[in-house]
Amino acid sequence: MDFKITIIVPVFNEAGNLLRLEQELRYFIRDAPVTAMVLFINDGSTDQSQSIIESICDRNPEFNYIQFSKNAGLSAALKAGFEHTKTELIGYIDADLQTSPEDFNLLLEHIENYDLVTGVRQHRKDSALKKTSSIVANTVRRLFTKDGMDDTGCPLKIMKTEYAKGIPMFKGLHRFLPAMILLQNGTVKQVPVQHFPRREGVSKFGLRQRLISPLIDCFAYLWMKKKTINYNIKKSSTN
């Protein structure tokens, strides 16, 4: 089958969510306006995630996986997903199902006219501390990146693969995907999406990962912005 979009799903110790995630992704694949496949990136899970992922892929030909030998982090998982994607579009969703694969359809409505479409979580179902730290982190990132994004941490995005592959990779890049597209003179759009409480497992990001690390990464982003090279070819005699 000629697929149009690859849904990248980073996984780290999410065994309790994977069967429900399989069902939700199958519903999306069935109803999506484009042909879709799924690529799990197992980021060194130490629970039963890998065996469940293999079972899911065995019974669903549209599902594939990559397993890391050890935990490398969310940014590394996305990097691997970008590098192994061959479809025109890339989708990204977390395995915790706090966002719904169904809402990819809302993003797909706009991707023809934009290079990245990102969700904005409505009526967040997180703890007060998590919501407050997210607001602070998003405010700081907007000040540094001036990307105009209200919720860069939303783990529901669709982007054109050529732009995803053009992102210079570094740890923490998952916090700057819209800004990285803008650095390539791409276009971005925000779309409201649903948000749900986590039913299984635990969050992989503590207060340091939500506040201190993003601040440090902002300085790396500013350096990268200053050094980024963009050019447009007017004419060429090469084939």
Backbone torsions as a table, in degrees:
resi	resn	phi	psi	omega
1	MET	NA	142.6	179.0
2	ASP	-90.1	101.9	-175.5
3	PHE	-84.1	148.6	-180.0
4	LYS	-99.8	-33.7	-175.5
5	ILE	-137.8	141.1	172.9
6	THR	-109.8	122.9	176.9
7	ILE	-91.5	112.9	178.6
8	ILE	-87.7	129.4	-179.2
9	VAL	-127.0	96.3	173.3
10	PRO	-65.2	138.7	-177.8
11	VAL	-132.5	126.5	171.3
12	PHE	-140.7	105.4	179.3
13	ASN	53.5	59.0	179.7
14	GLU	-121.6	33.9	-175.7
15	ALA	-55.8	-36.8	-177.5
16	GLY	-69.5	-16.6	-176.8
17	ASN	-104.5	-14.3	-165.2
18	LEU	-68.6	-37.7	-179.6
19	LEU	-69.2	-39.0	176.1
20	ARG	-67.7	-37.4	177.4
21	LEU	-64.0	-41.5	176.2
22	GLU	-54.8	-47.0	-178.7
23	GLN	-62.3	-45.5	-179.1
24	GLU	-65.0	-38.8	178.6
25	LEU	-69.0	-36.2	176.9
26	ARG	-64.5	-39.2	175.9
27	TYR	-60.5	-43.9	179.2
28	PHE	-62.2	-47.2	-179.8
29	ILE	-59.0	-40.0	-179.8
30	ARG	-64.4	-40.5	-171.6
31	ASP	-99.8	-10.4	-174.3
32	ALA	-64.6	147.4	178.5
33	PRO	-76.0	-5.8	177.4
34	VAL	-129.9	159.0	177.7
35	THR	-74.0	131.4	-172.3
36	ALA	-129.9	146.9	172.9
37	MET	-129.7	167.1	-176.0
38	VAL	-124.4	138.2	175.6
39	LEU	-127.4	106.2	173.9
40	PHE	-77.5	136.3	171.9
41	ILE	-114.8	101.3	-179.9
42	ASN	-81.6	106.3	-173.3
43	ASP	-86.7	59.0	175.1
44	GLY	70.0	36.9	179.7
45	SER	-59.5	145.0	179.4
46	THR	-110.8	3.5	176.2
47	ASP	-100.2	-151.1	-177.3
48	GLN	-89.8	14.0	-175.2
49	SER	-56.2	-44.1	-174.6
50	GLN	-63.7	-44.9	-179.6
51	SER	-64.1	-36.6	178.0
52	ILE	-68.5	-42.4	178.0
53	ILE	-59.5	-43.8	-179.8
54	GLU	-63.7	-38.7	177.7
55	SER	-64.7	-42.0	179.1
56	ILE	-61.3	-45.5	-178.5
57	CYS	-67.9	-31.5	178.9
58	ASP	-64.6	-34.2	-176.0
59	ARG	-100.6	-2.0	178.8
60	ASN	-130.2	105.4	-176.8
61	PRO	-64.3	-17.8	179.6
62	GLU	-84.1	-3.2	-176.3
63	PHE	-107.3	135.8	175.8
64	ASN	-136.3	171.0	-179.6
65	TYR	-146.7	157.2	167.9
66	ILE	-126.6	133.0	178.2
67	GLN	-114.6	122.5	174.6
68	PHE	-76.6	151.3	177.6
69	SER	-73.5	-25.2	176.2
70	LYS	-155.2	164.9	-178.2
71	ASN	-62.9	128.1	-178.8
72	ALA	-122.5	-9.3	177.3
73	GLY	102.8	161.1	-175.8
74	LEU	-61.3	-41.4	-178.9
75	SER	-62.5	-40.0	177.9
76	ALA	-65.2	-38.5	178.5
77	ALA	-63.4	-42.9	177.9
78	LEU	-65.8	-41.2	178.0
79	LYS	-57.0	-46.8	178.9
80	ALA	-62.4	-41.1	178.8
81	GLY	-63.4	-44.2	178.0
82	PHE	-60.5	-44.6	-175.3
83	GLU	-67.5	-28.4	-175.8
84	HIS	-99.5	4.3	179.6
85	THR	-88.6	134.5	179.8
86	LYS	-117.8	-3.0	-179.7
87	THR	-83.0	167.1	-178.7
88	GLU	-68.4	-31.2	-177.2
89	LEU	-122.9	151.9	174.7
90	ILE	-123.3	132.1	170.3
91	GLY	-111.3	154.6	179.4
92	TYR	-136.5	130.6	175.1
93	ILE	-146.4	145.1	175.2
94	ASP	-77.1	158.5	-176.9
95	ALA	-81.9	-6.2	-174.7
96	ASP	-80.5	-6.9	178.6
97	LEU	60.7	27.8	170.2
98	GLN	-78.1	-14.9	165.8
99	THR	-120.0	158.4	-172.3
100	SER	-107.3	133.6	173.8
101	PRO	-56.6	-27.0	177.9
102	GLU	-55.6	-34.5	-176.3
103	ASP	-74.9	-8.2	170.6
104	PHE	-56.6	-31.5	179.9
105	ASN	-63.0	-32.9	177.2
106	LEU	-67.6	-39.1	179.9
107	LEU	-71.5	-37.1	-178.7
108	LEU	-63.1	-24.6	179.1
109	GLU	-62.2	-21.7	-173.1
110	HIS	-114.8	-9.5	-169.8
111	ILE	-68.1	-22.1	178.5
112	GLU	-64.0	-29.8	-175.8
113	ASN	-103.1	-2.5	-179.2
114	TYR	-135.9	162.6	-180.0
115	ASP	-95.3	-20.8	171.8
116	LEU	-145.6	133.9	173.1
117	VAL	-121.9	124.3	-175.7
118	THR	-120.4	146.7	177.1
119	GLY	-77.2	155.1	169.3
120	VAL	-123.1	113.9	-174.1
121	ARG	-68.0	126.1	179.7
122	GLN	-100.0	139.8	176.1
123	HIS	53.0	59.5	-176.6
124	ARG	-51.3	134.2	-179.7
125	LYS	-103.9	36.7	179.8
126	ASP	-103.1	172.3	176.8
127	SER	-68.2	161.0	179.8
128	ALA	-60.1	-39.5	179.6
129	LEU	-64.4	-43.6	-178.9
130	LYS	-65.4	-42.3	179.7
131	LYS	-66.2	-41.2	-179.7
132	THR	-65.4	-44.5	179.4
133	SER	-64.4	-35.2	177.9
134	SER	-66.1	-40.9	178.5
135	ILE	-62.6	-44.0	179.8
136	VAL	-63.4	-46.4	-178.3
137	ALA	-63.4	-41.9	179.0
138	ASN	-64.8	-38.0	178.7
139	THR	-63.6	-44.2	179.6
140	VAL	-63.4	-44.6	-179.5
141	ARG	-62.9	-39.9	179.0
142	ARG	-63.1	-38.2	179.1
143	LEU	-63.1	-38.9	-178.5
144	PHE	-79.6	-45.2	-170.8
145	THR	-91.6	-25.6	-175.7
146	LYS	53.3	38.9	-179.1
147	ASP	-88.1	-8.2	177.2
148	GLY	72.9	9.6	-176.4
149	MET	-84.8	136.7	-179.7
150	ASP	-86.9	-22.7	-173.7
151	ASP	-151.4	70.0	-176.8
152	THR	-66.1	-20.3	-179.4
153	GLY	-81.9	-1.4	-179.6
154	CYS	-63.8	121.6	-177.0
155	PRO	-86.9	47.5	175.6
156	LEU	-142.8	106.4	-174.7
157	LYS	-145.4	152.5	168.5
158	ILE	-130.6	136.2	179.1
159	MET	-143.0	157.5	175.1
160	LYS	-74.7	132.9	-171.2
161	THR	-59.4	-37.0	-178.7
162	GLU	-61.2	-32.7	177.4
163	TYR	-77.6	-40.2	178.2
164	ALA	-59.6	-42.2	-179.5
165	LYS	-70.8	-18.4	178.9
166	GLY	-87.7	-0.1	-179.7
167	ILE	-76.1	124.8	174.4
168	PRO	-69.7	121.8	-170.1
169	MET	-84.4	138.5	169.9
170	PHE	-158.6	161.7	179.1
171	LYS	-62.0	130.8	-178.5
172	GLY	98.6	-0.3	-176.5
173	LEU	-61.1	-26.3	-177.4
174	HIS	-61.7	-18.3	178.2
175	ARG	-84.1	-9.4	-170.9
176	PHE	-127.5	20.7	-175.2
177	LEU	-57.4	-47.3	177.2
178	PRO	-60.4	-42.6	179.9
179	ALA	-63.2	-35.9	179.1
180	MET	-67.7	-33.9	175.5
181	ILE	-68.8	-41.2	178.7
182	LEU	-63.0	-34.4	177.5
183	LEU	-61.4	-25.0	178.2
184	GLN	-93.0	15.5	-176.8
185	ASN	62.8	26.3	175.4
186	GLY	-84.4	176.3	-178.7
187	THR	-118.6	147.1	-177.5
188	VAL	-132.5	154.6	178.2
189	LYS	-143.6	145.0	176.6
190	GLN	-104.7	141.6	179.5
191	VAL	-135.4	130.1	177.5
192	PRO	-63.3	135.1	178.1
193	VAL	-133.8	165.7	-179.8
194	GLN	-74.0	157.9	173.9
195	HIS	-138.8	142.3	-173.9
196	PHE	-130.8	154.7	175.6
197	PRO	-70.4	150.3	175.6
198	ARG	-71.2	128.1	-178.6
199	ARG	-96.9	-30.2	-178.0
200	GLU	-134.6	153.0	176.1
201	GLY	73.6	-174.1	-177.7
202	VAL	-130.4	155.7	177.4
203	SER	-63.8	143.8	-178.6
204	LYS	-93.9	1.3	-176.3
205	PHE	-122.6	122.2	175.7
206	GLY	-93.1	-169.6	-176.8
207	LEU	-62.4	-39.7	179.6
208	ARG	-61.5	-44.3	-178.5
209	GLN	-67.9	-23.1	-177.5
210	ARG	-91.3	-24.2	-175.1
211	LEU	-120.0	-55.0	-174.1
212	ILE	-71.0	-51.0	-178.6
213	SER	-59.9	-44.1	177.6
214	PRO	-59.6	-36.5	178.9
215	LEU	-64.4	-44.9	177.9
216	ILE	-61.7	-42.4	-179.0
217	ASP	-65.0	-27.0	178.9
218	CYS	-61.4	-37.5	178.9
219	PHE	-68.5	-35.6	175.8
220	ALA	-65.1	-38.6	178.6
221	TYR	-63.4	-43.3	-179.9
222	LEU	-61.3	-40.2	177.1
223	TRP	-62.7	-44.4	-178.9
224	MET	-65.1	-38.9	179.0
225	LYS	-61.3	-40.6	-179.5
226	LYS	-67.1	-32.4	-173.9
227	LYS	-96.9	-6.5	-175.8
228	THR	-63.3	137.8	178.3
229	ILE	-107.5	125.7	173.0
230	ASN	-128.9	139.8	176.0
231	TYR	-151.6	154.8	175.7
232	ASN	-124.3	129.0	-179.8
233	ILE	-83.2	124.4	178.0
234	LYS	-82.8	-42.2	-178.3
235	LYS	-153.6	147.7	179.3
236	SER	-152.8	145.9	176.6
237	SER	-99.5	-0.4	179.3
238	THR	-78.4	155.7	179.5
239	ASN	-86.5	NA	NA
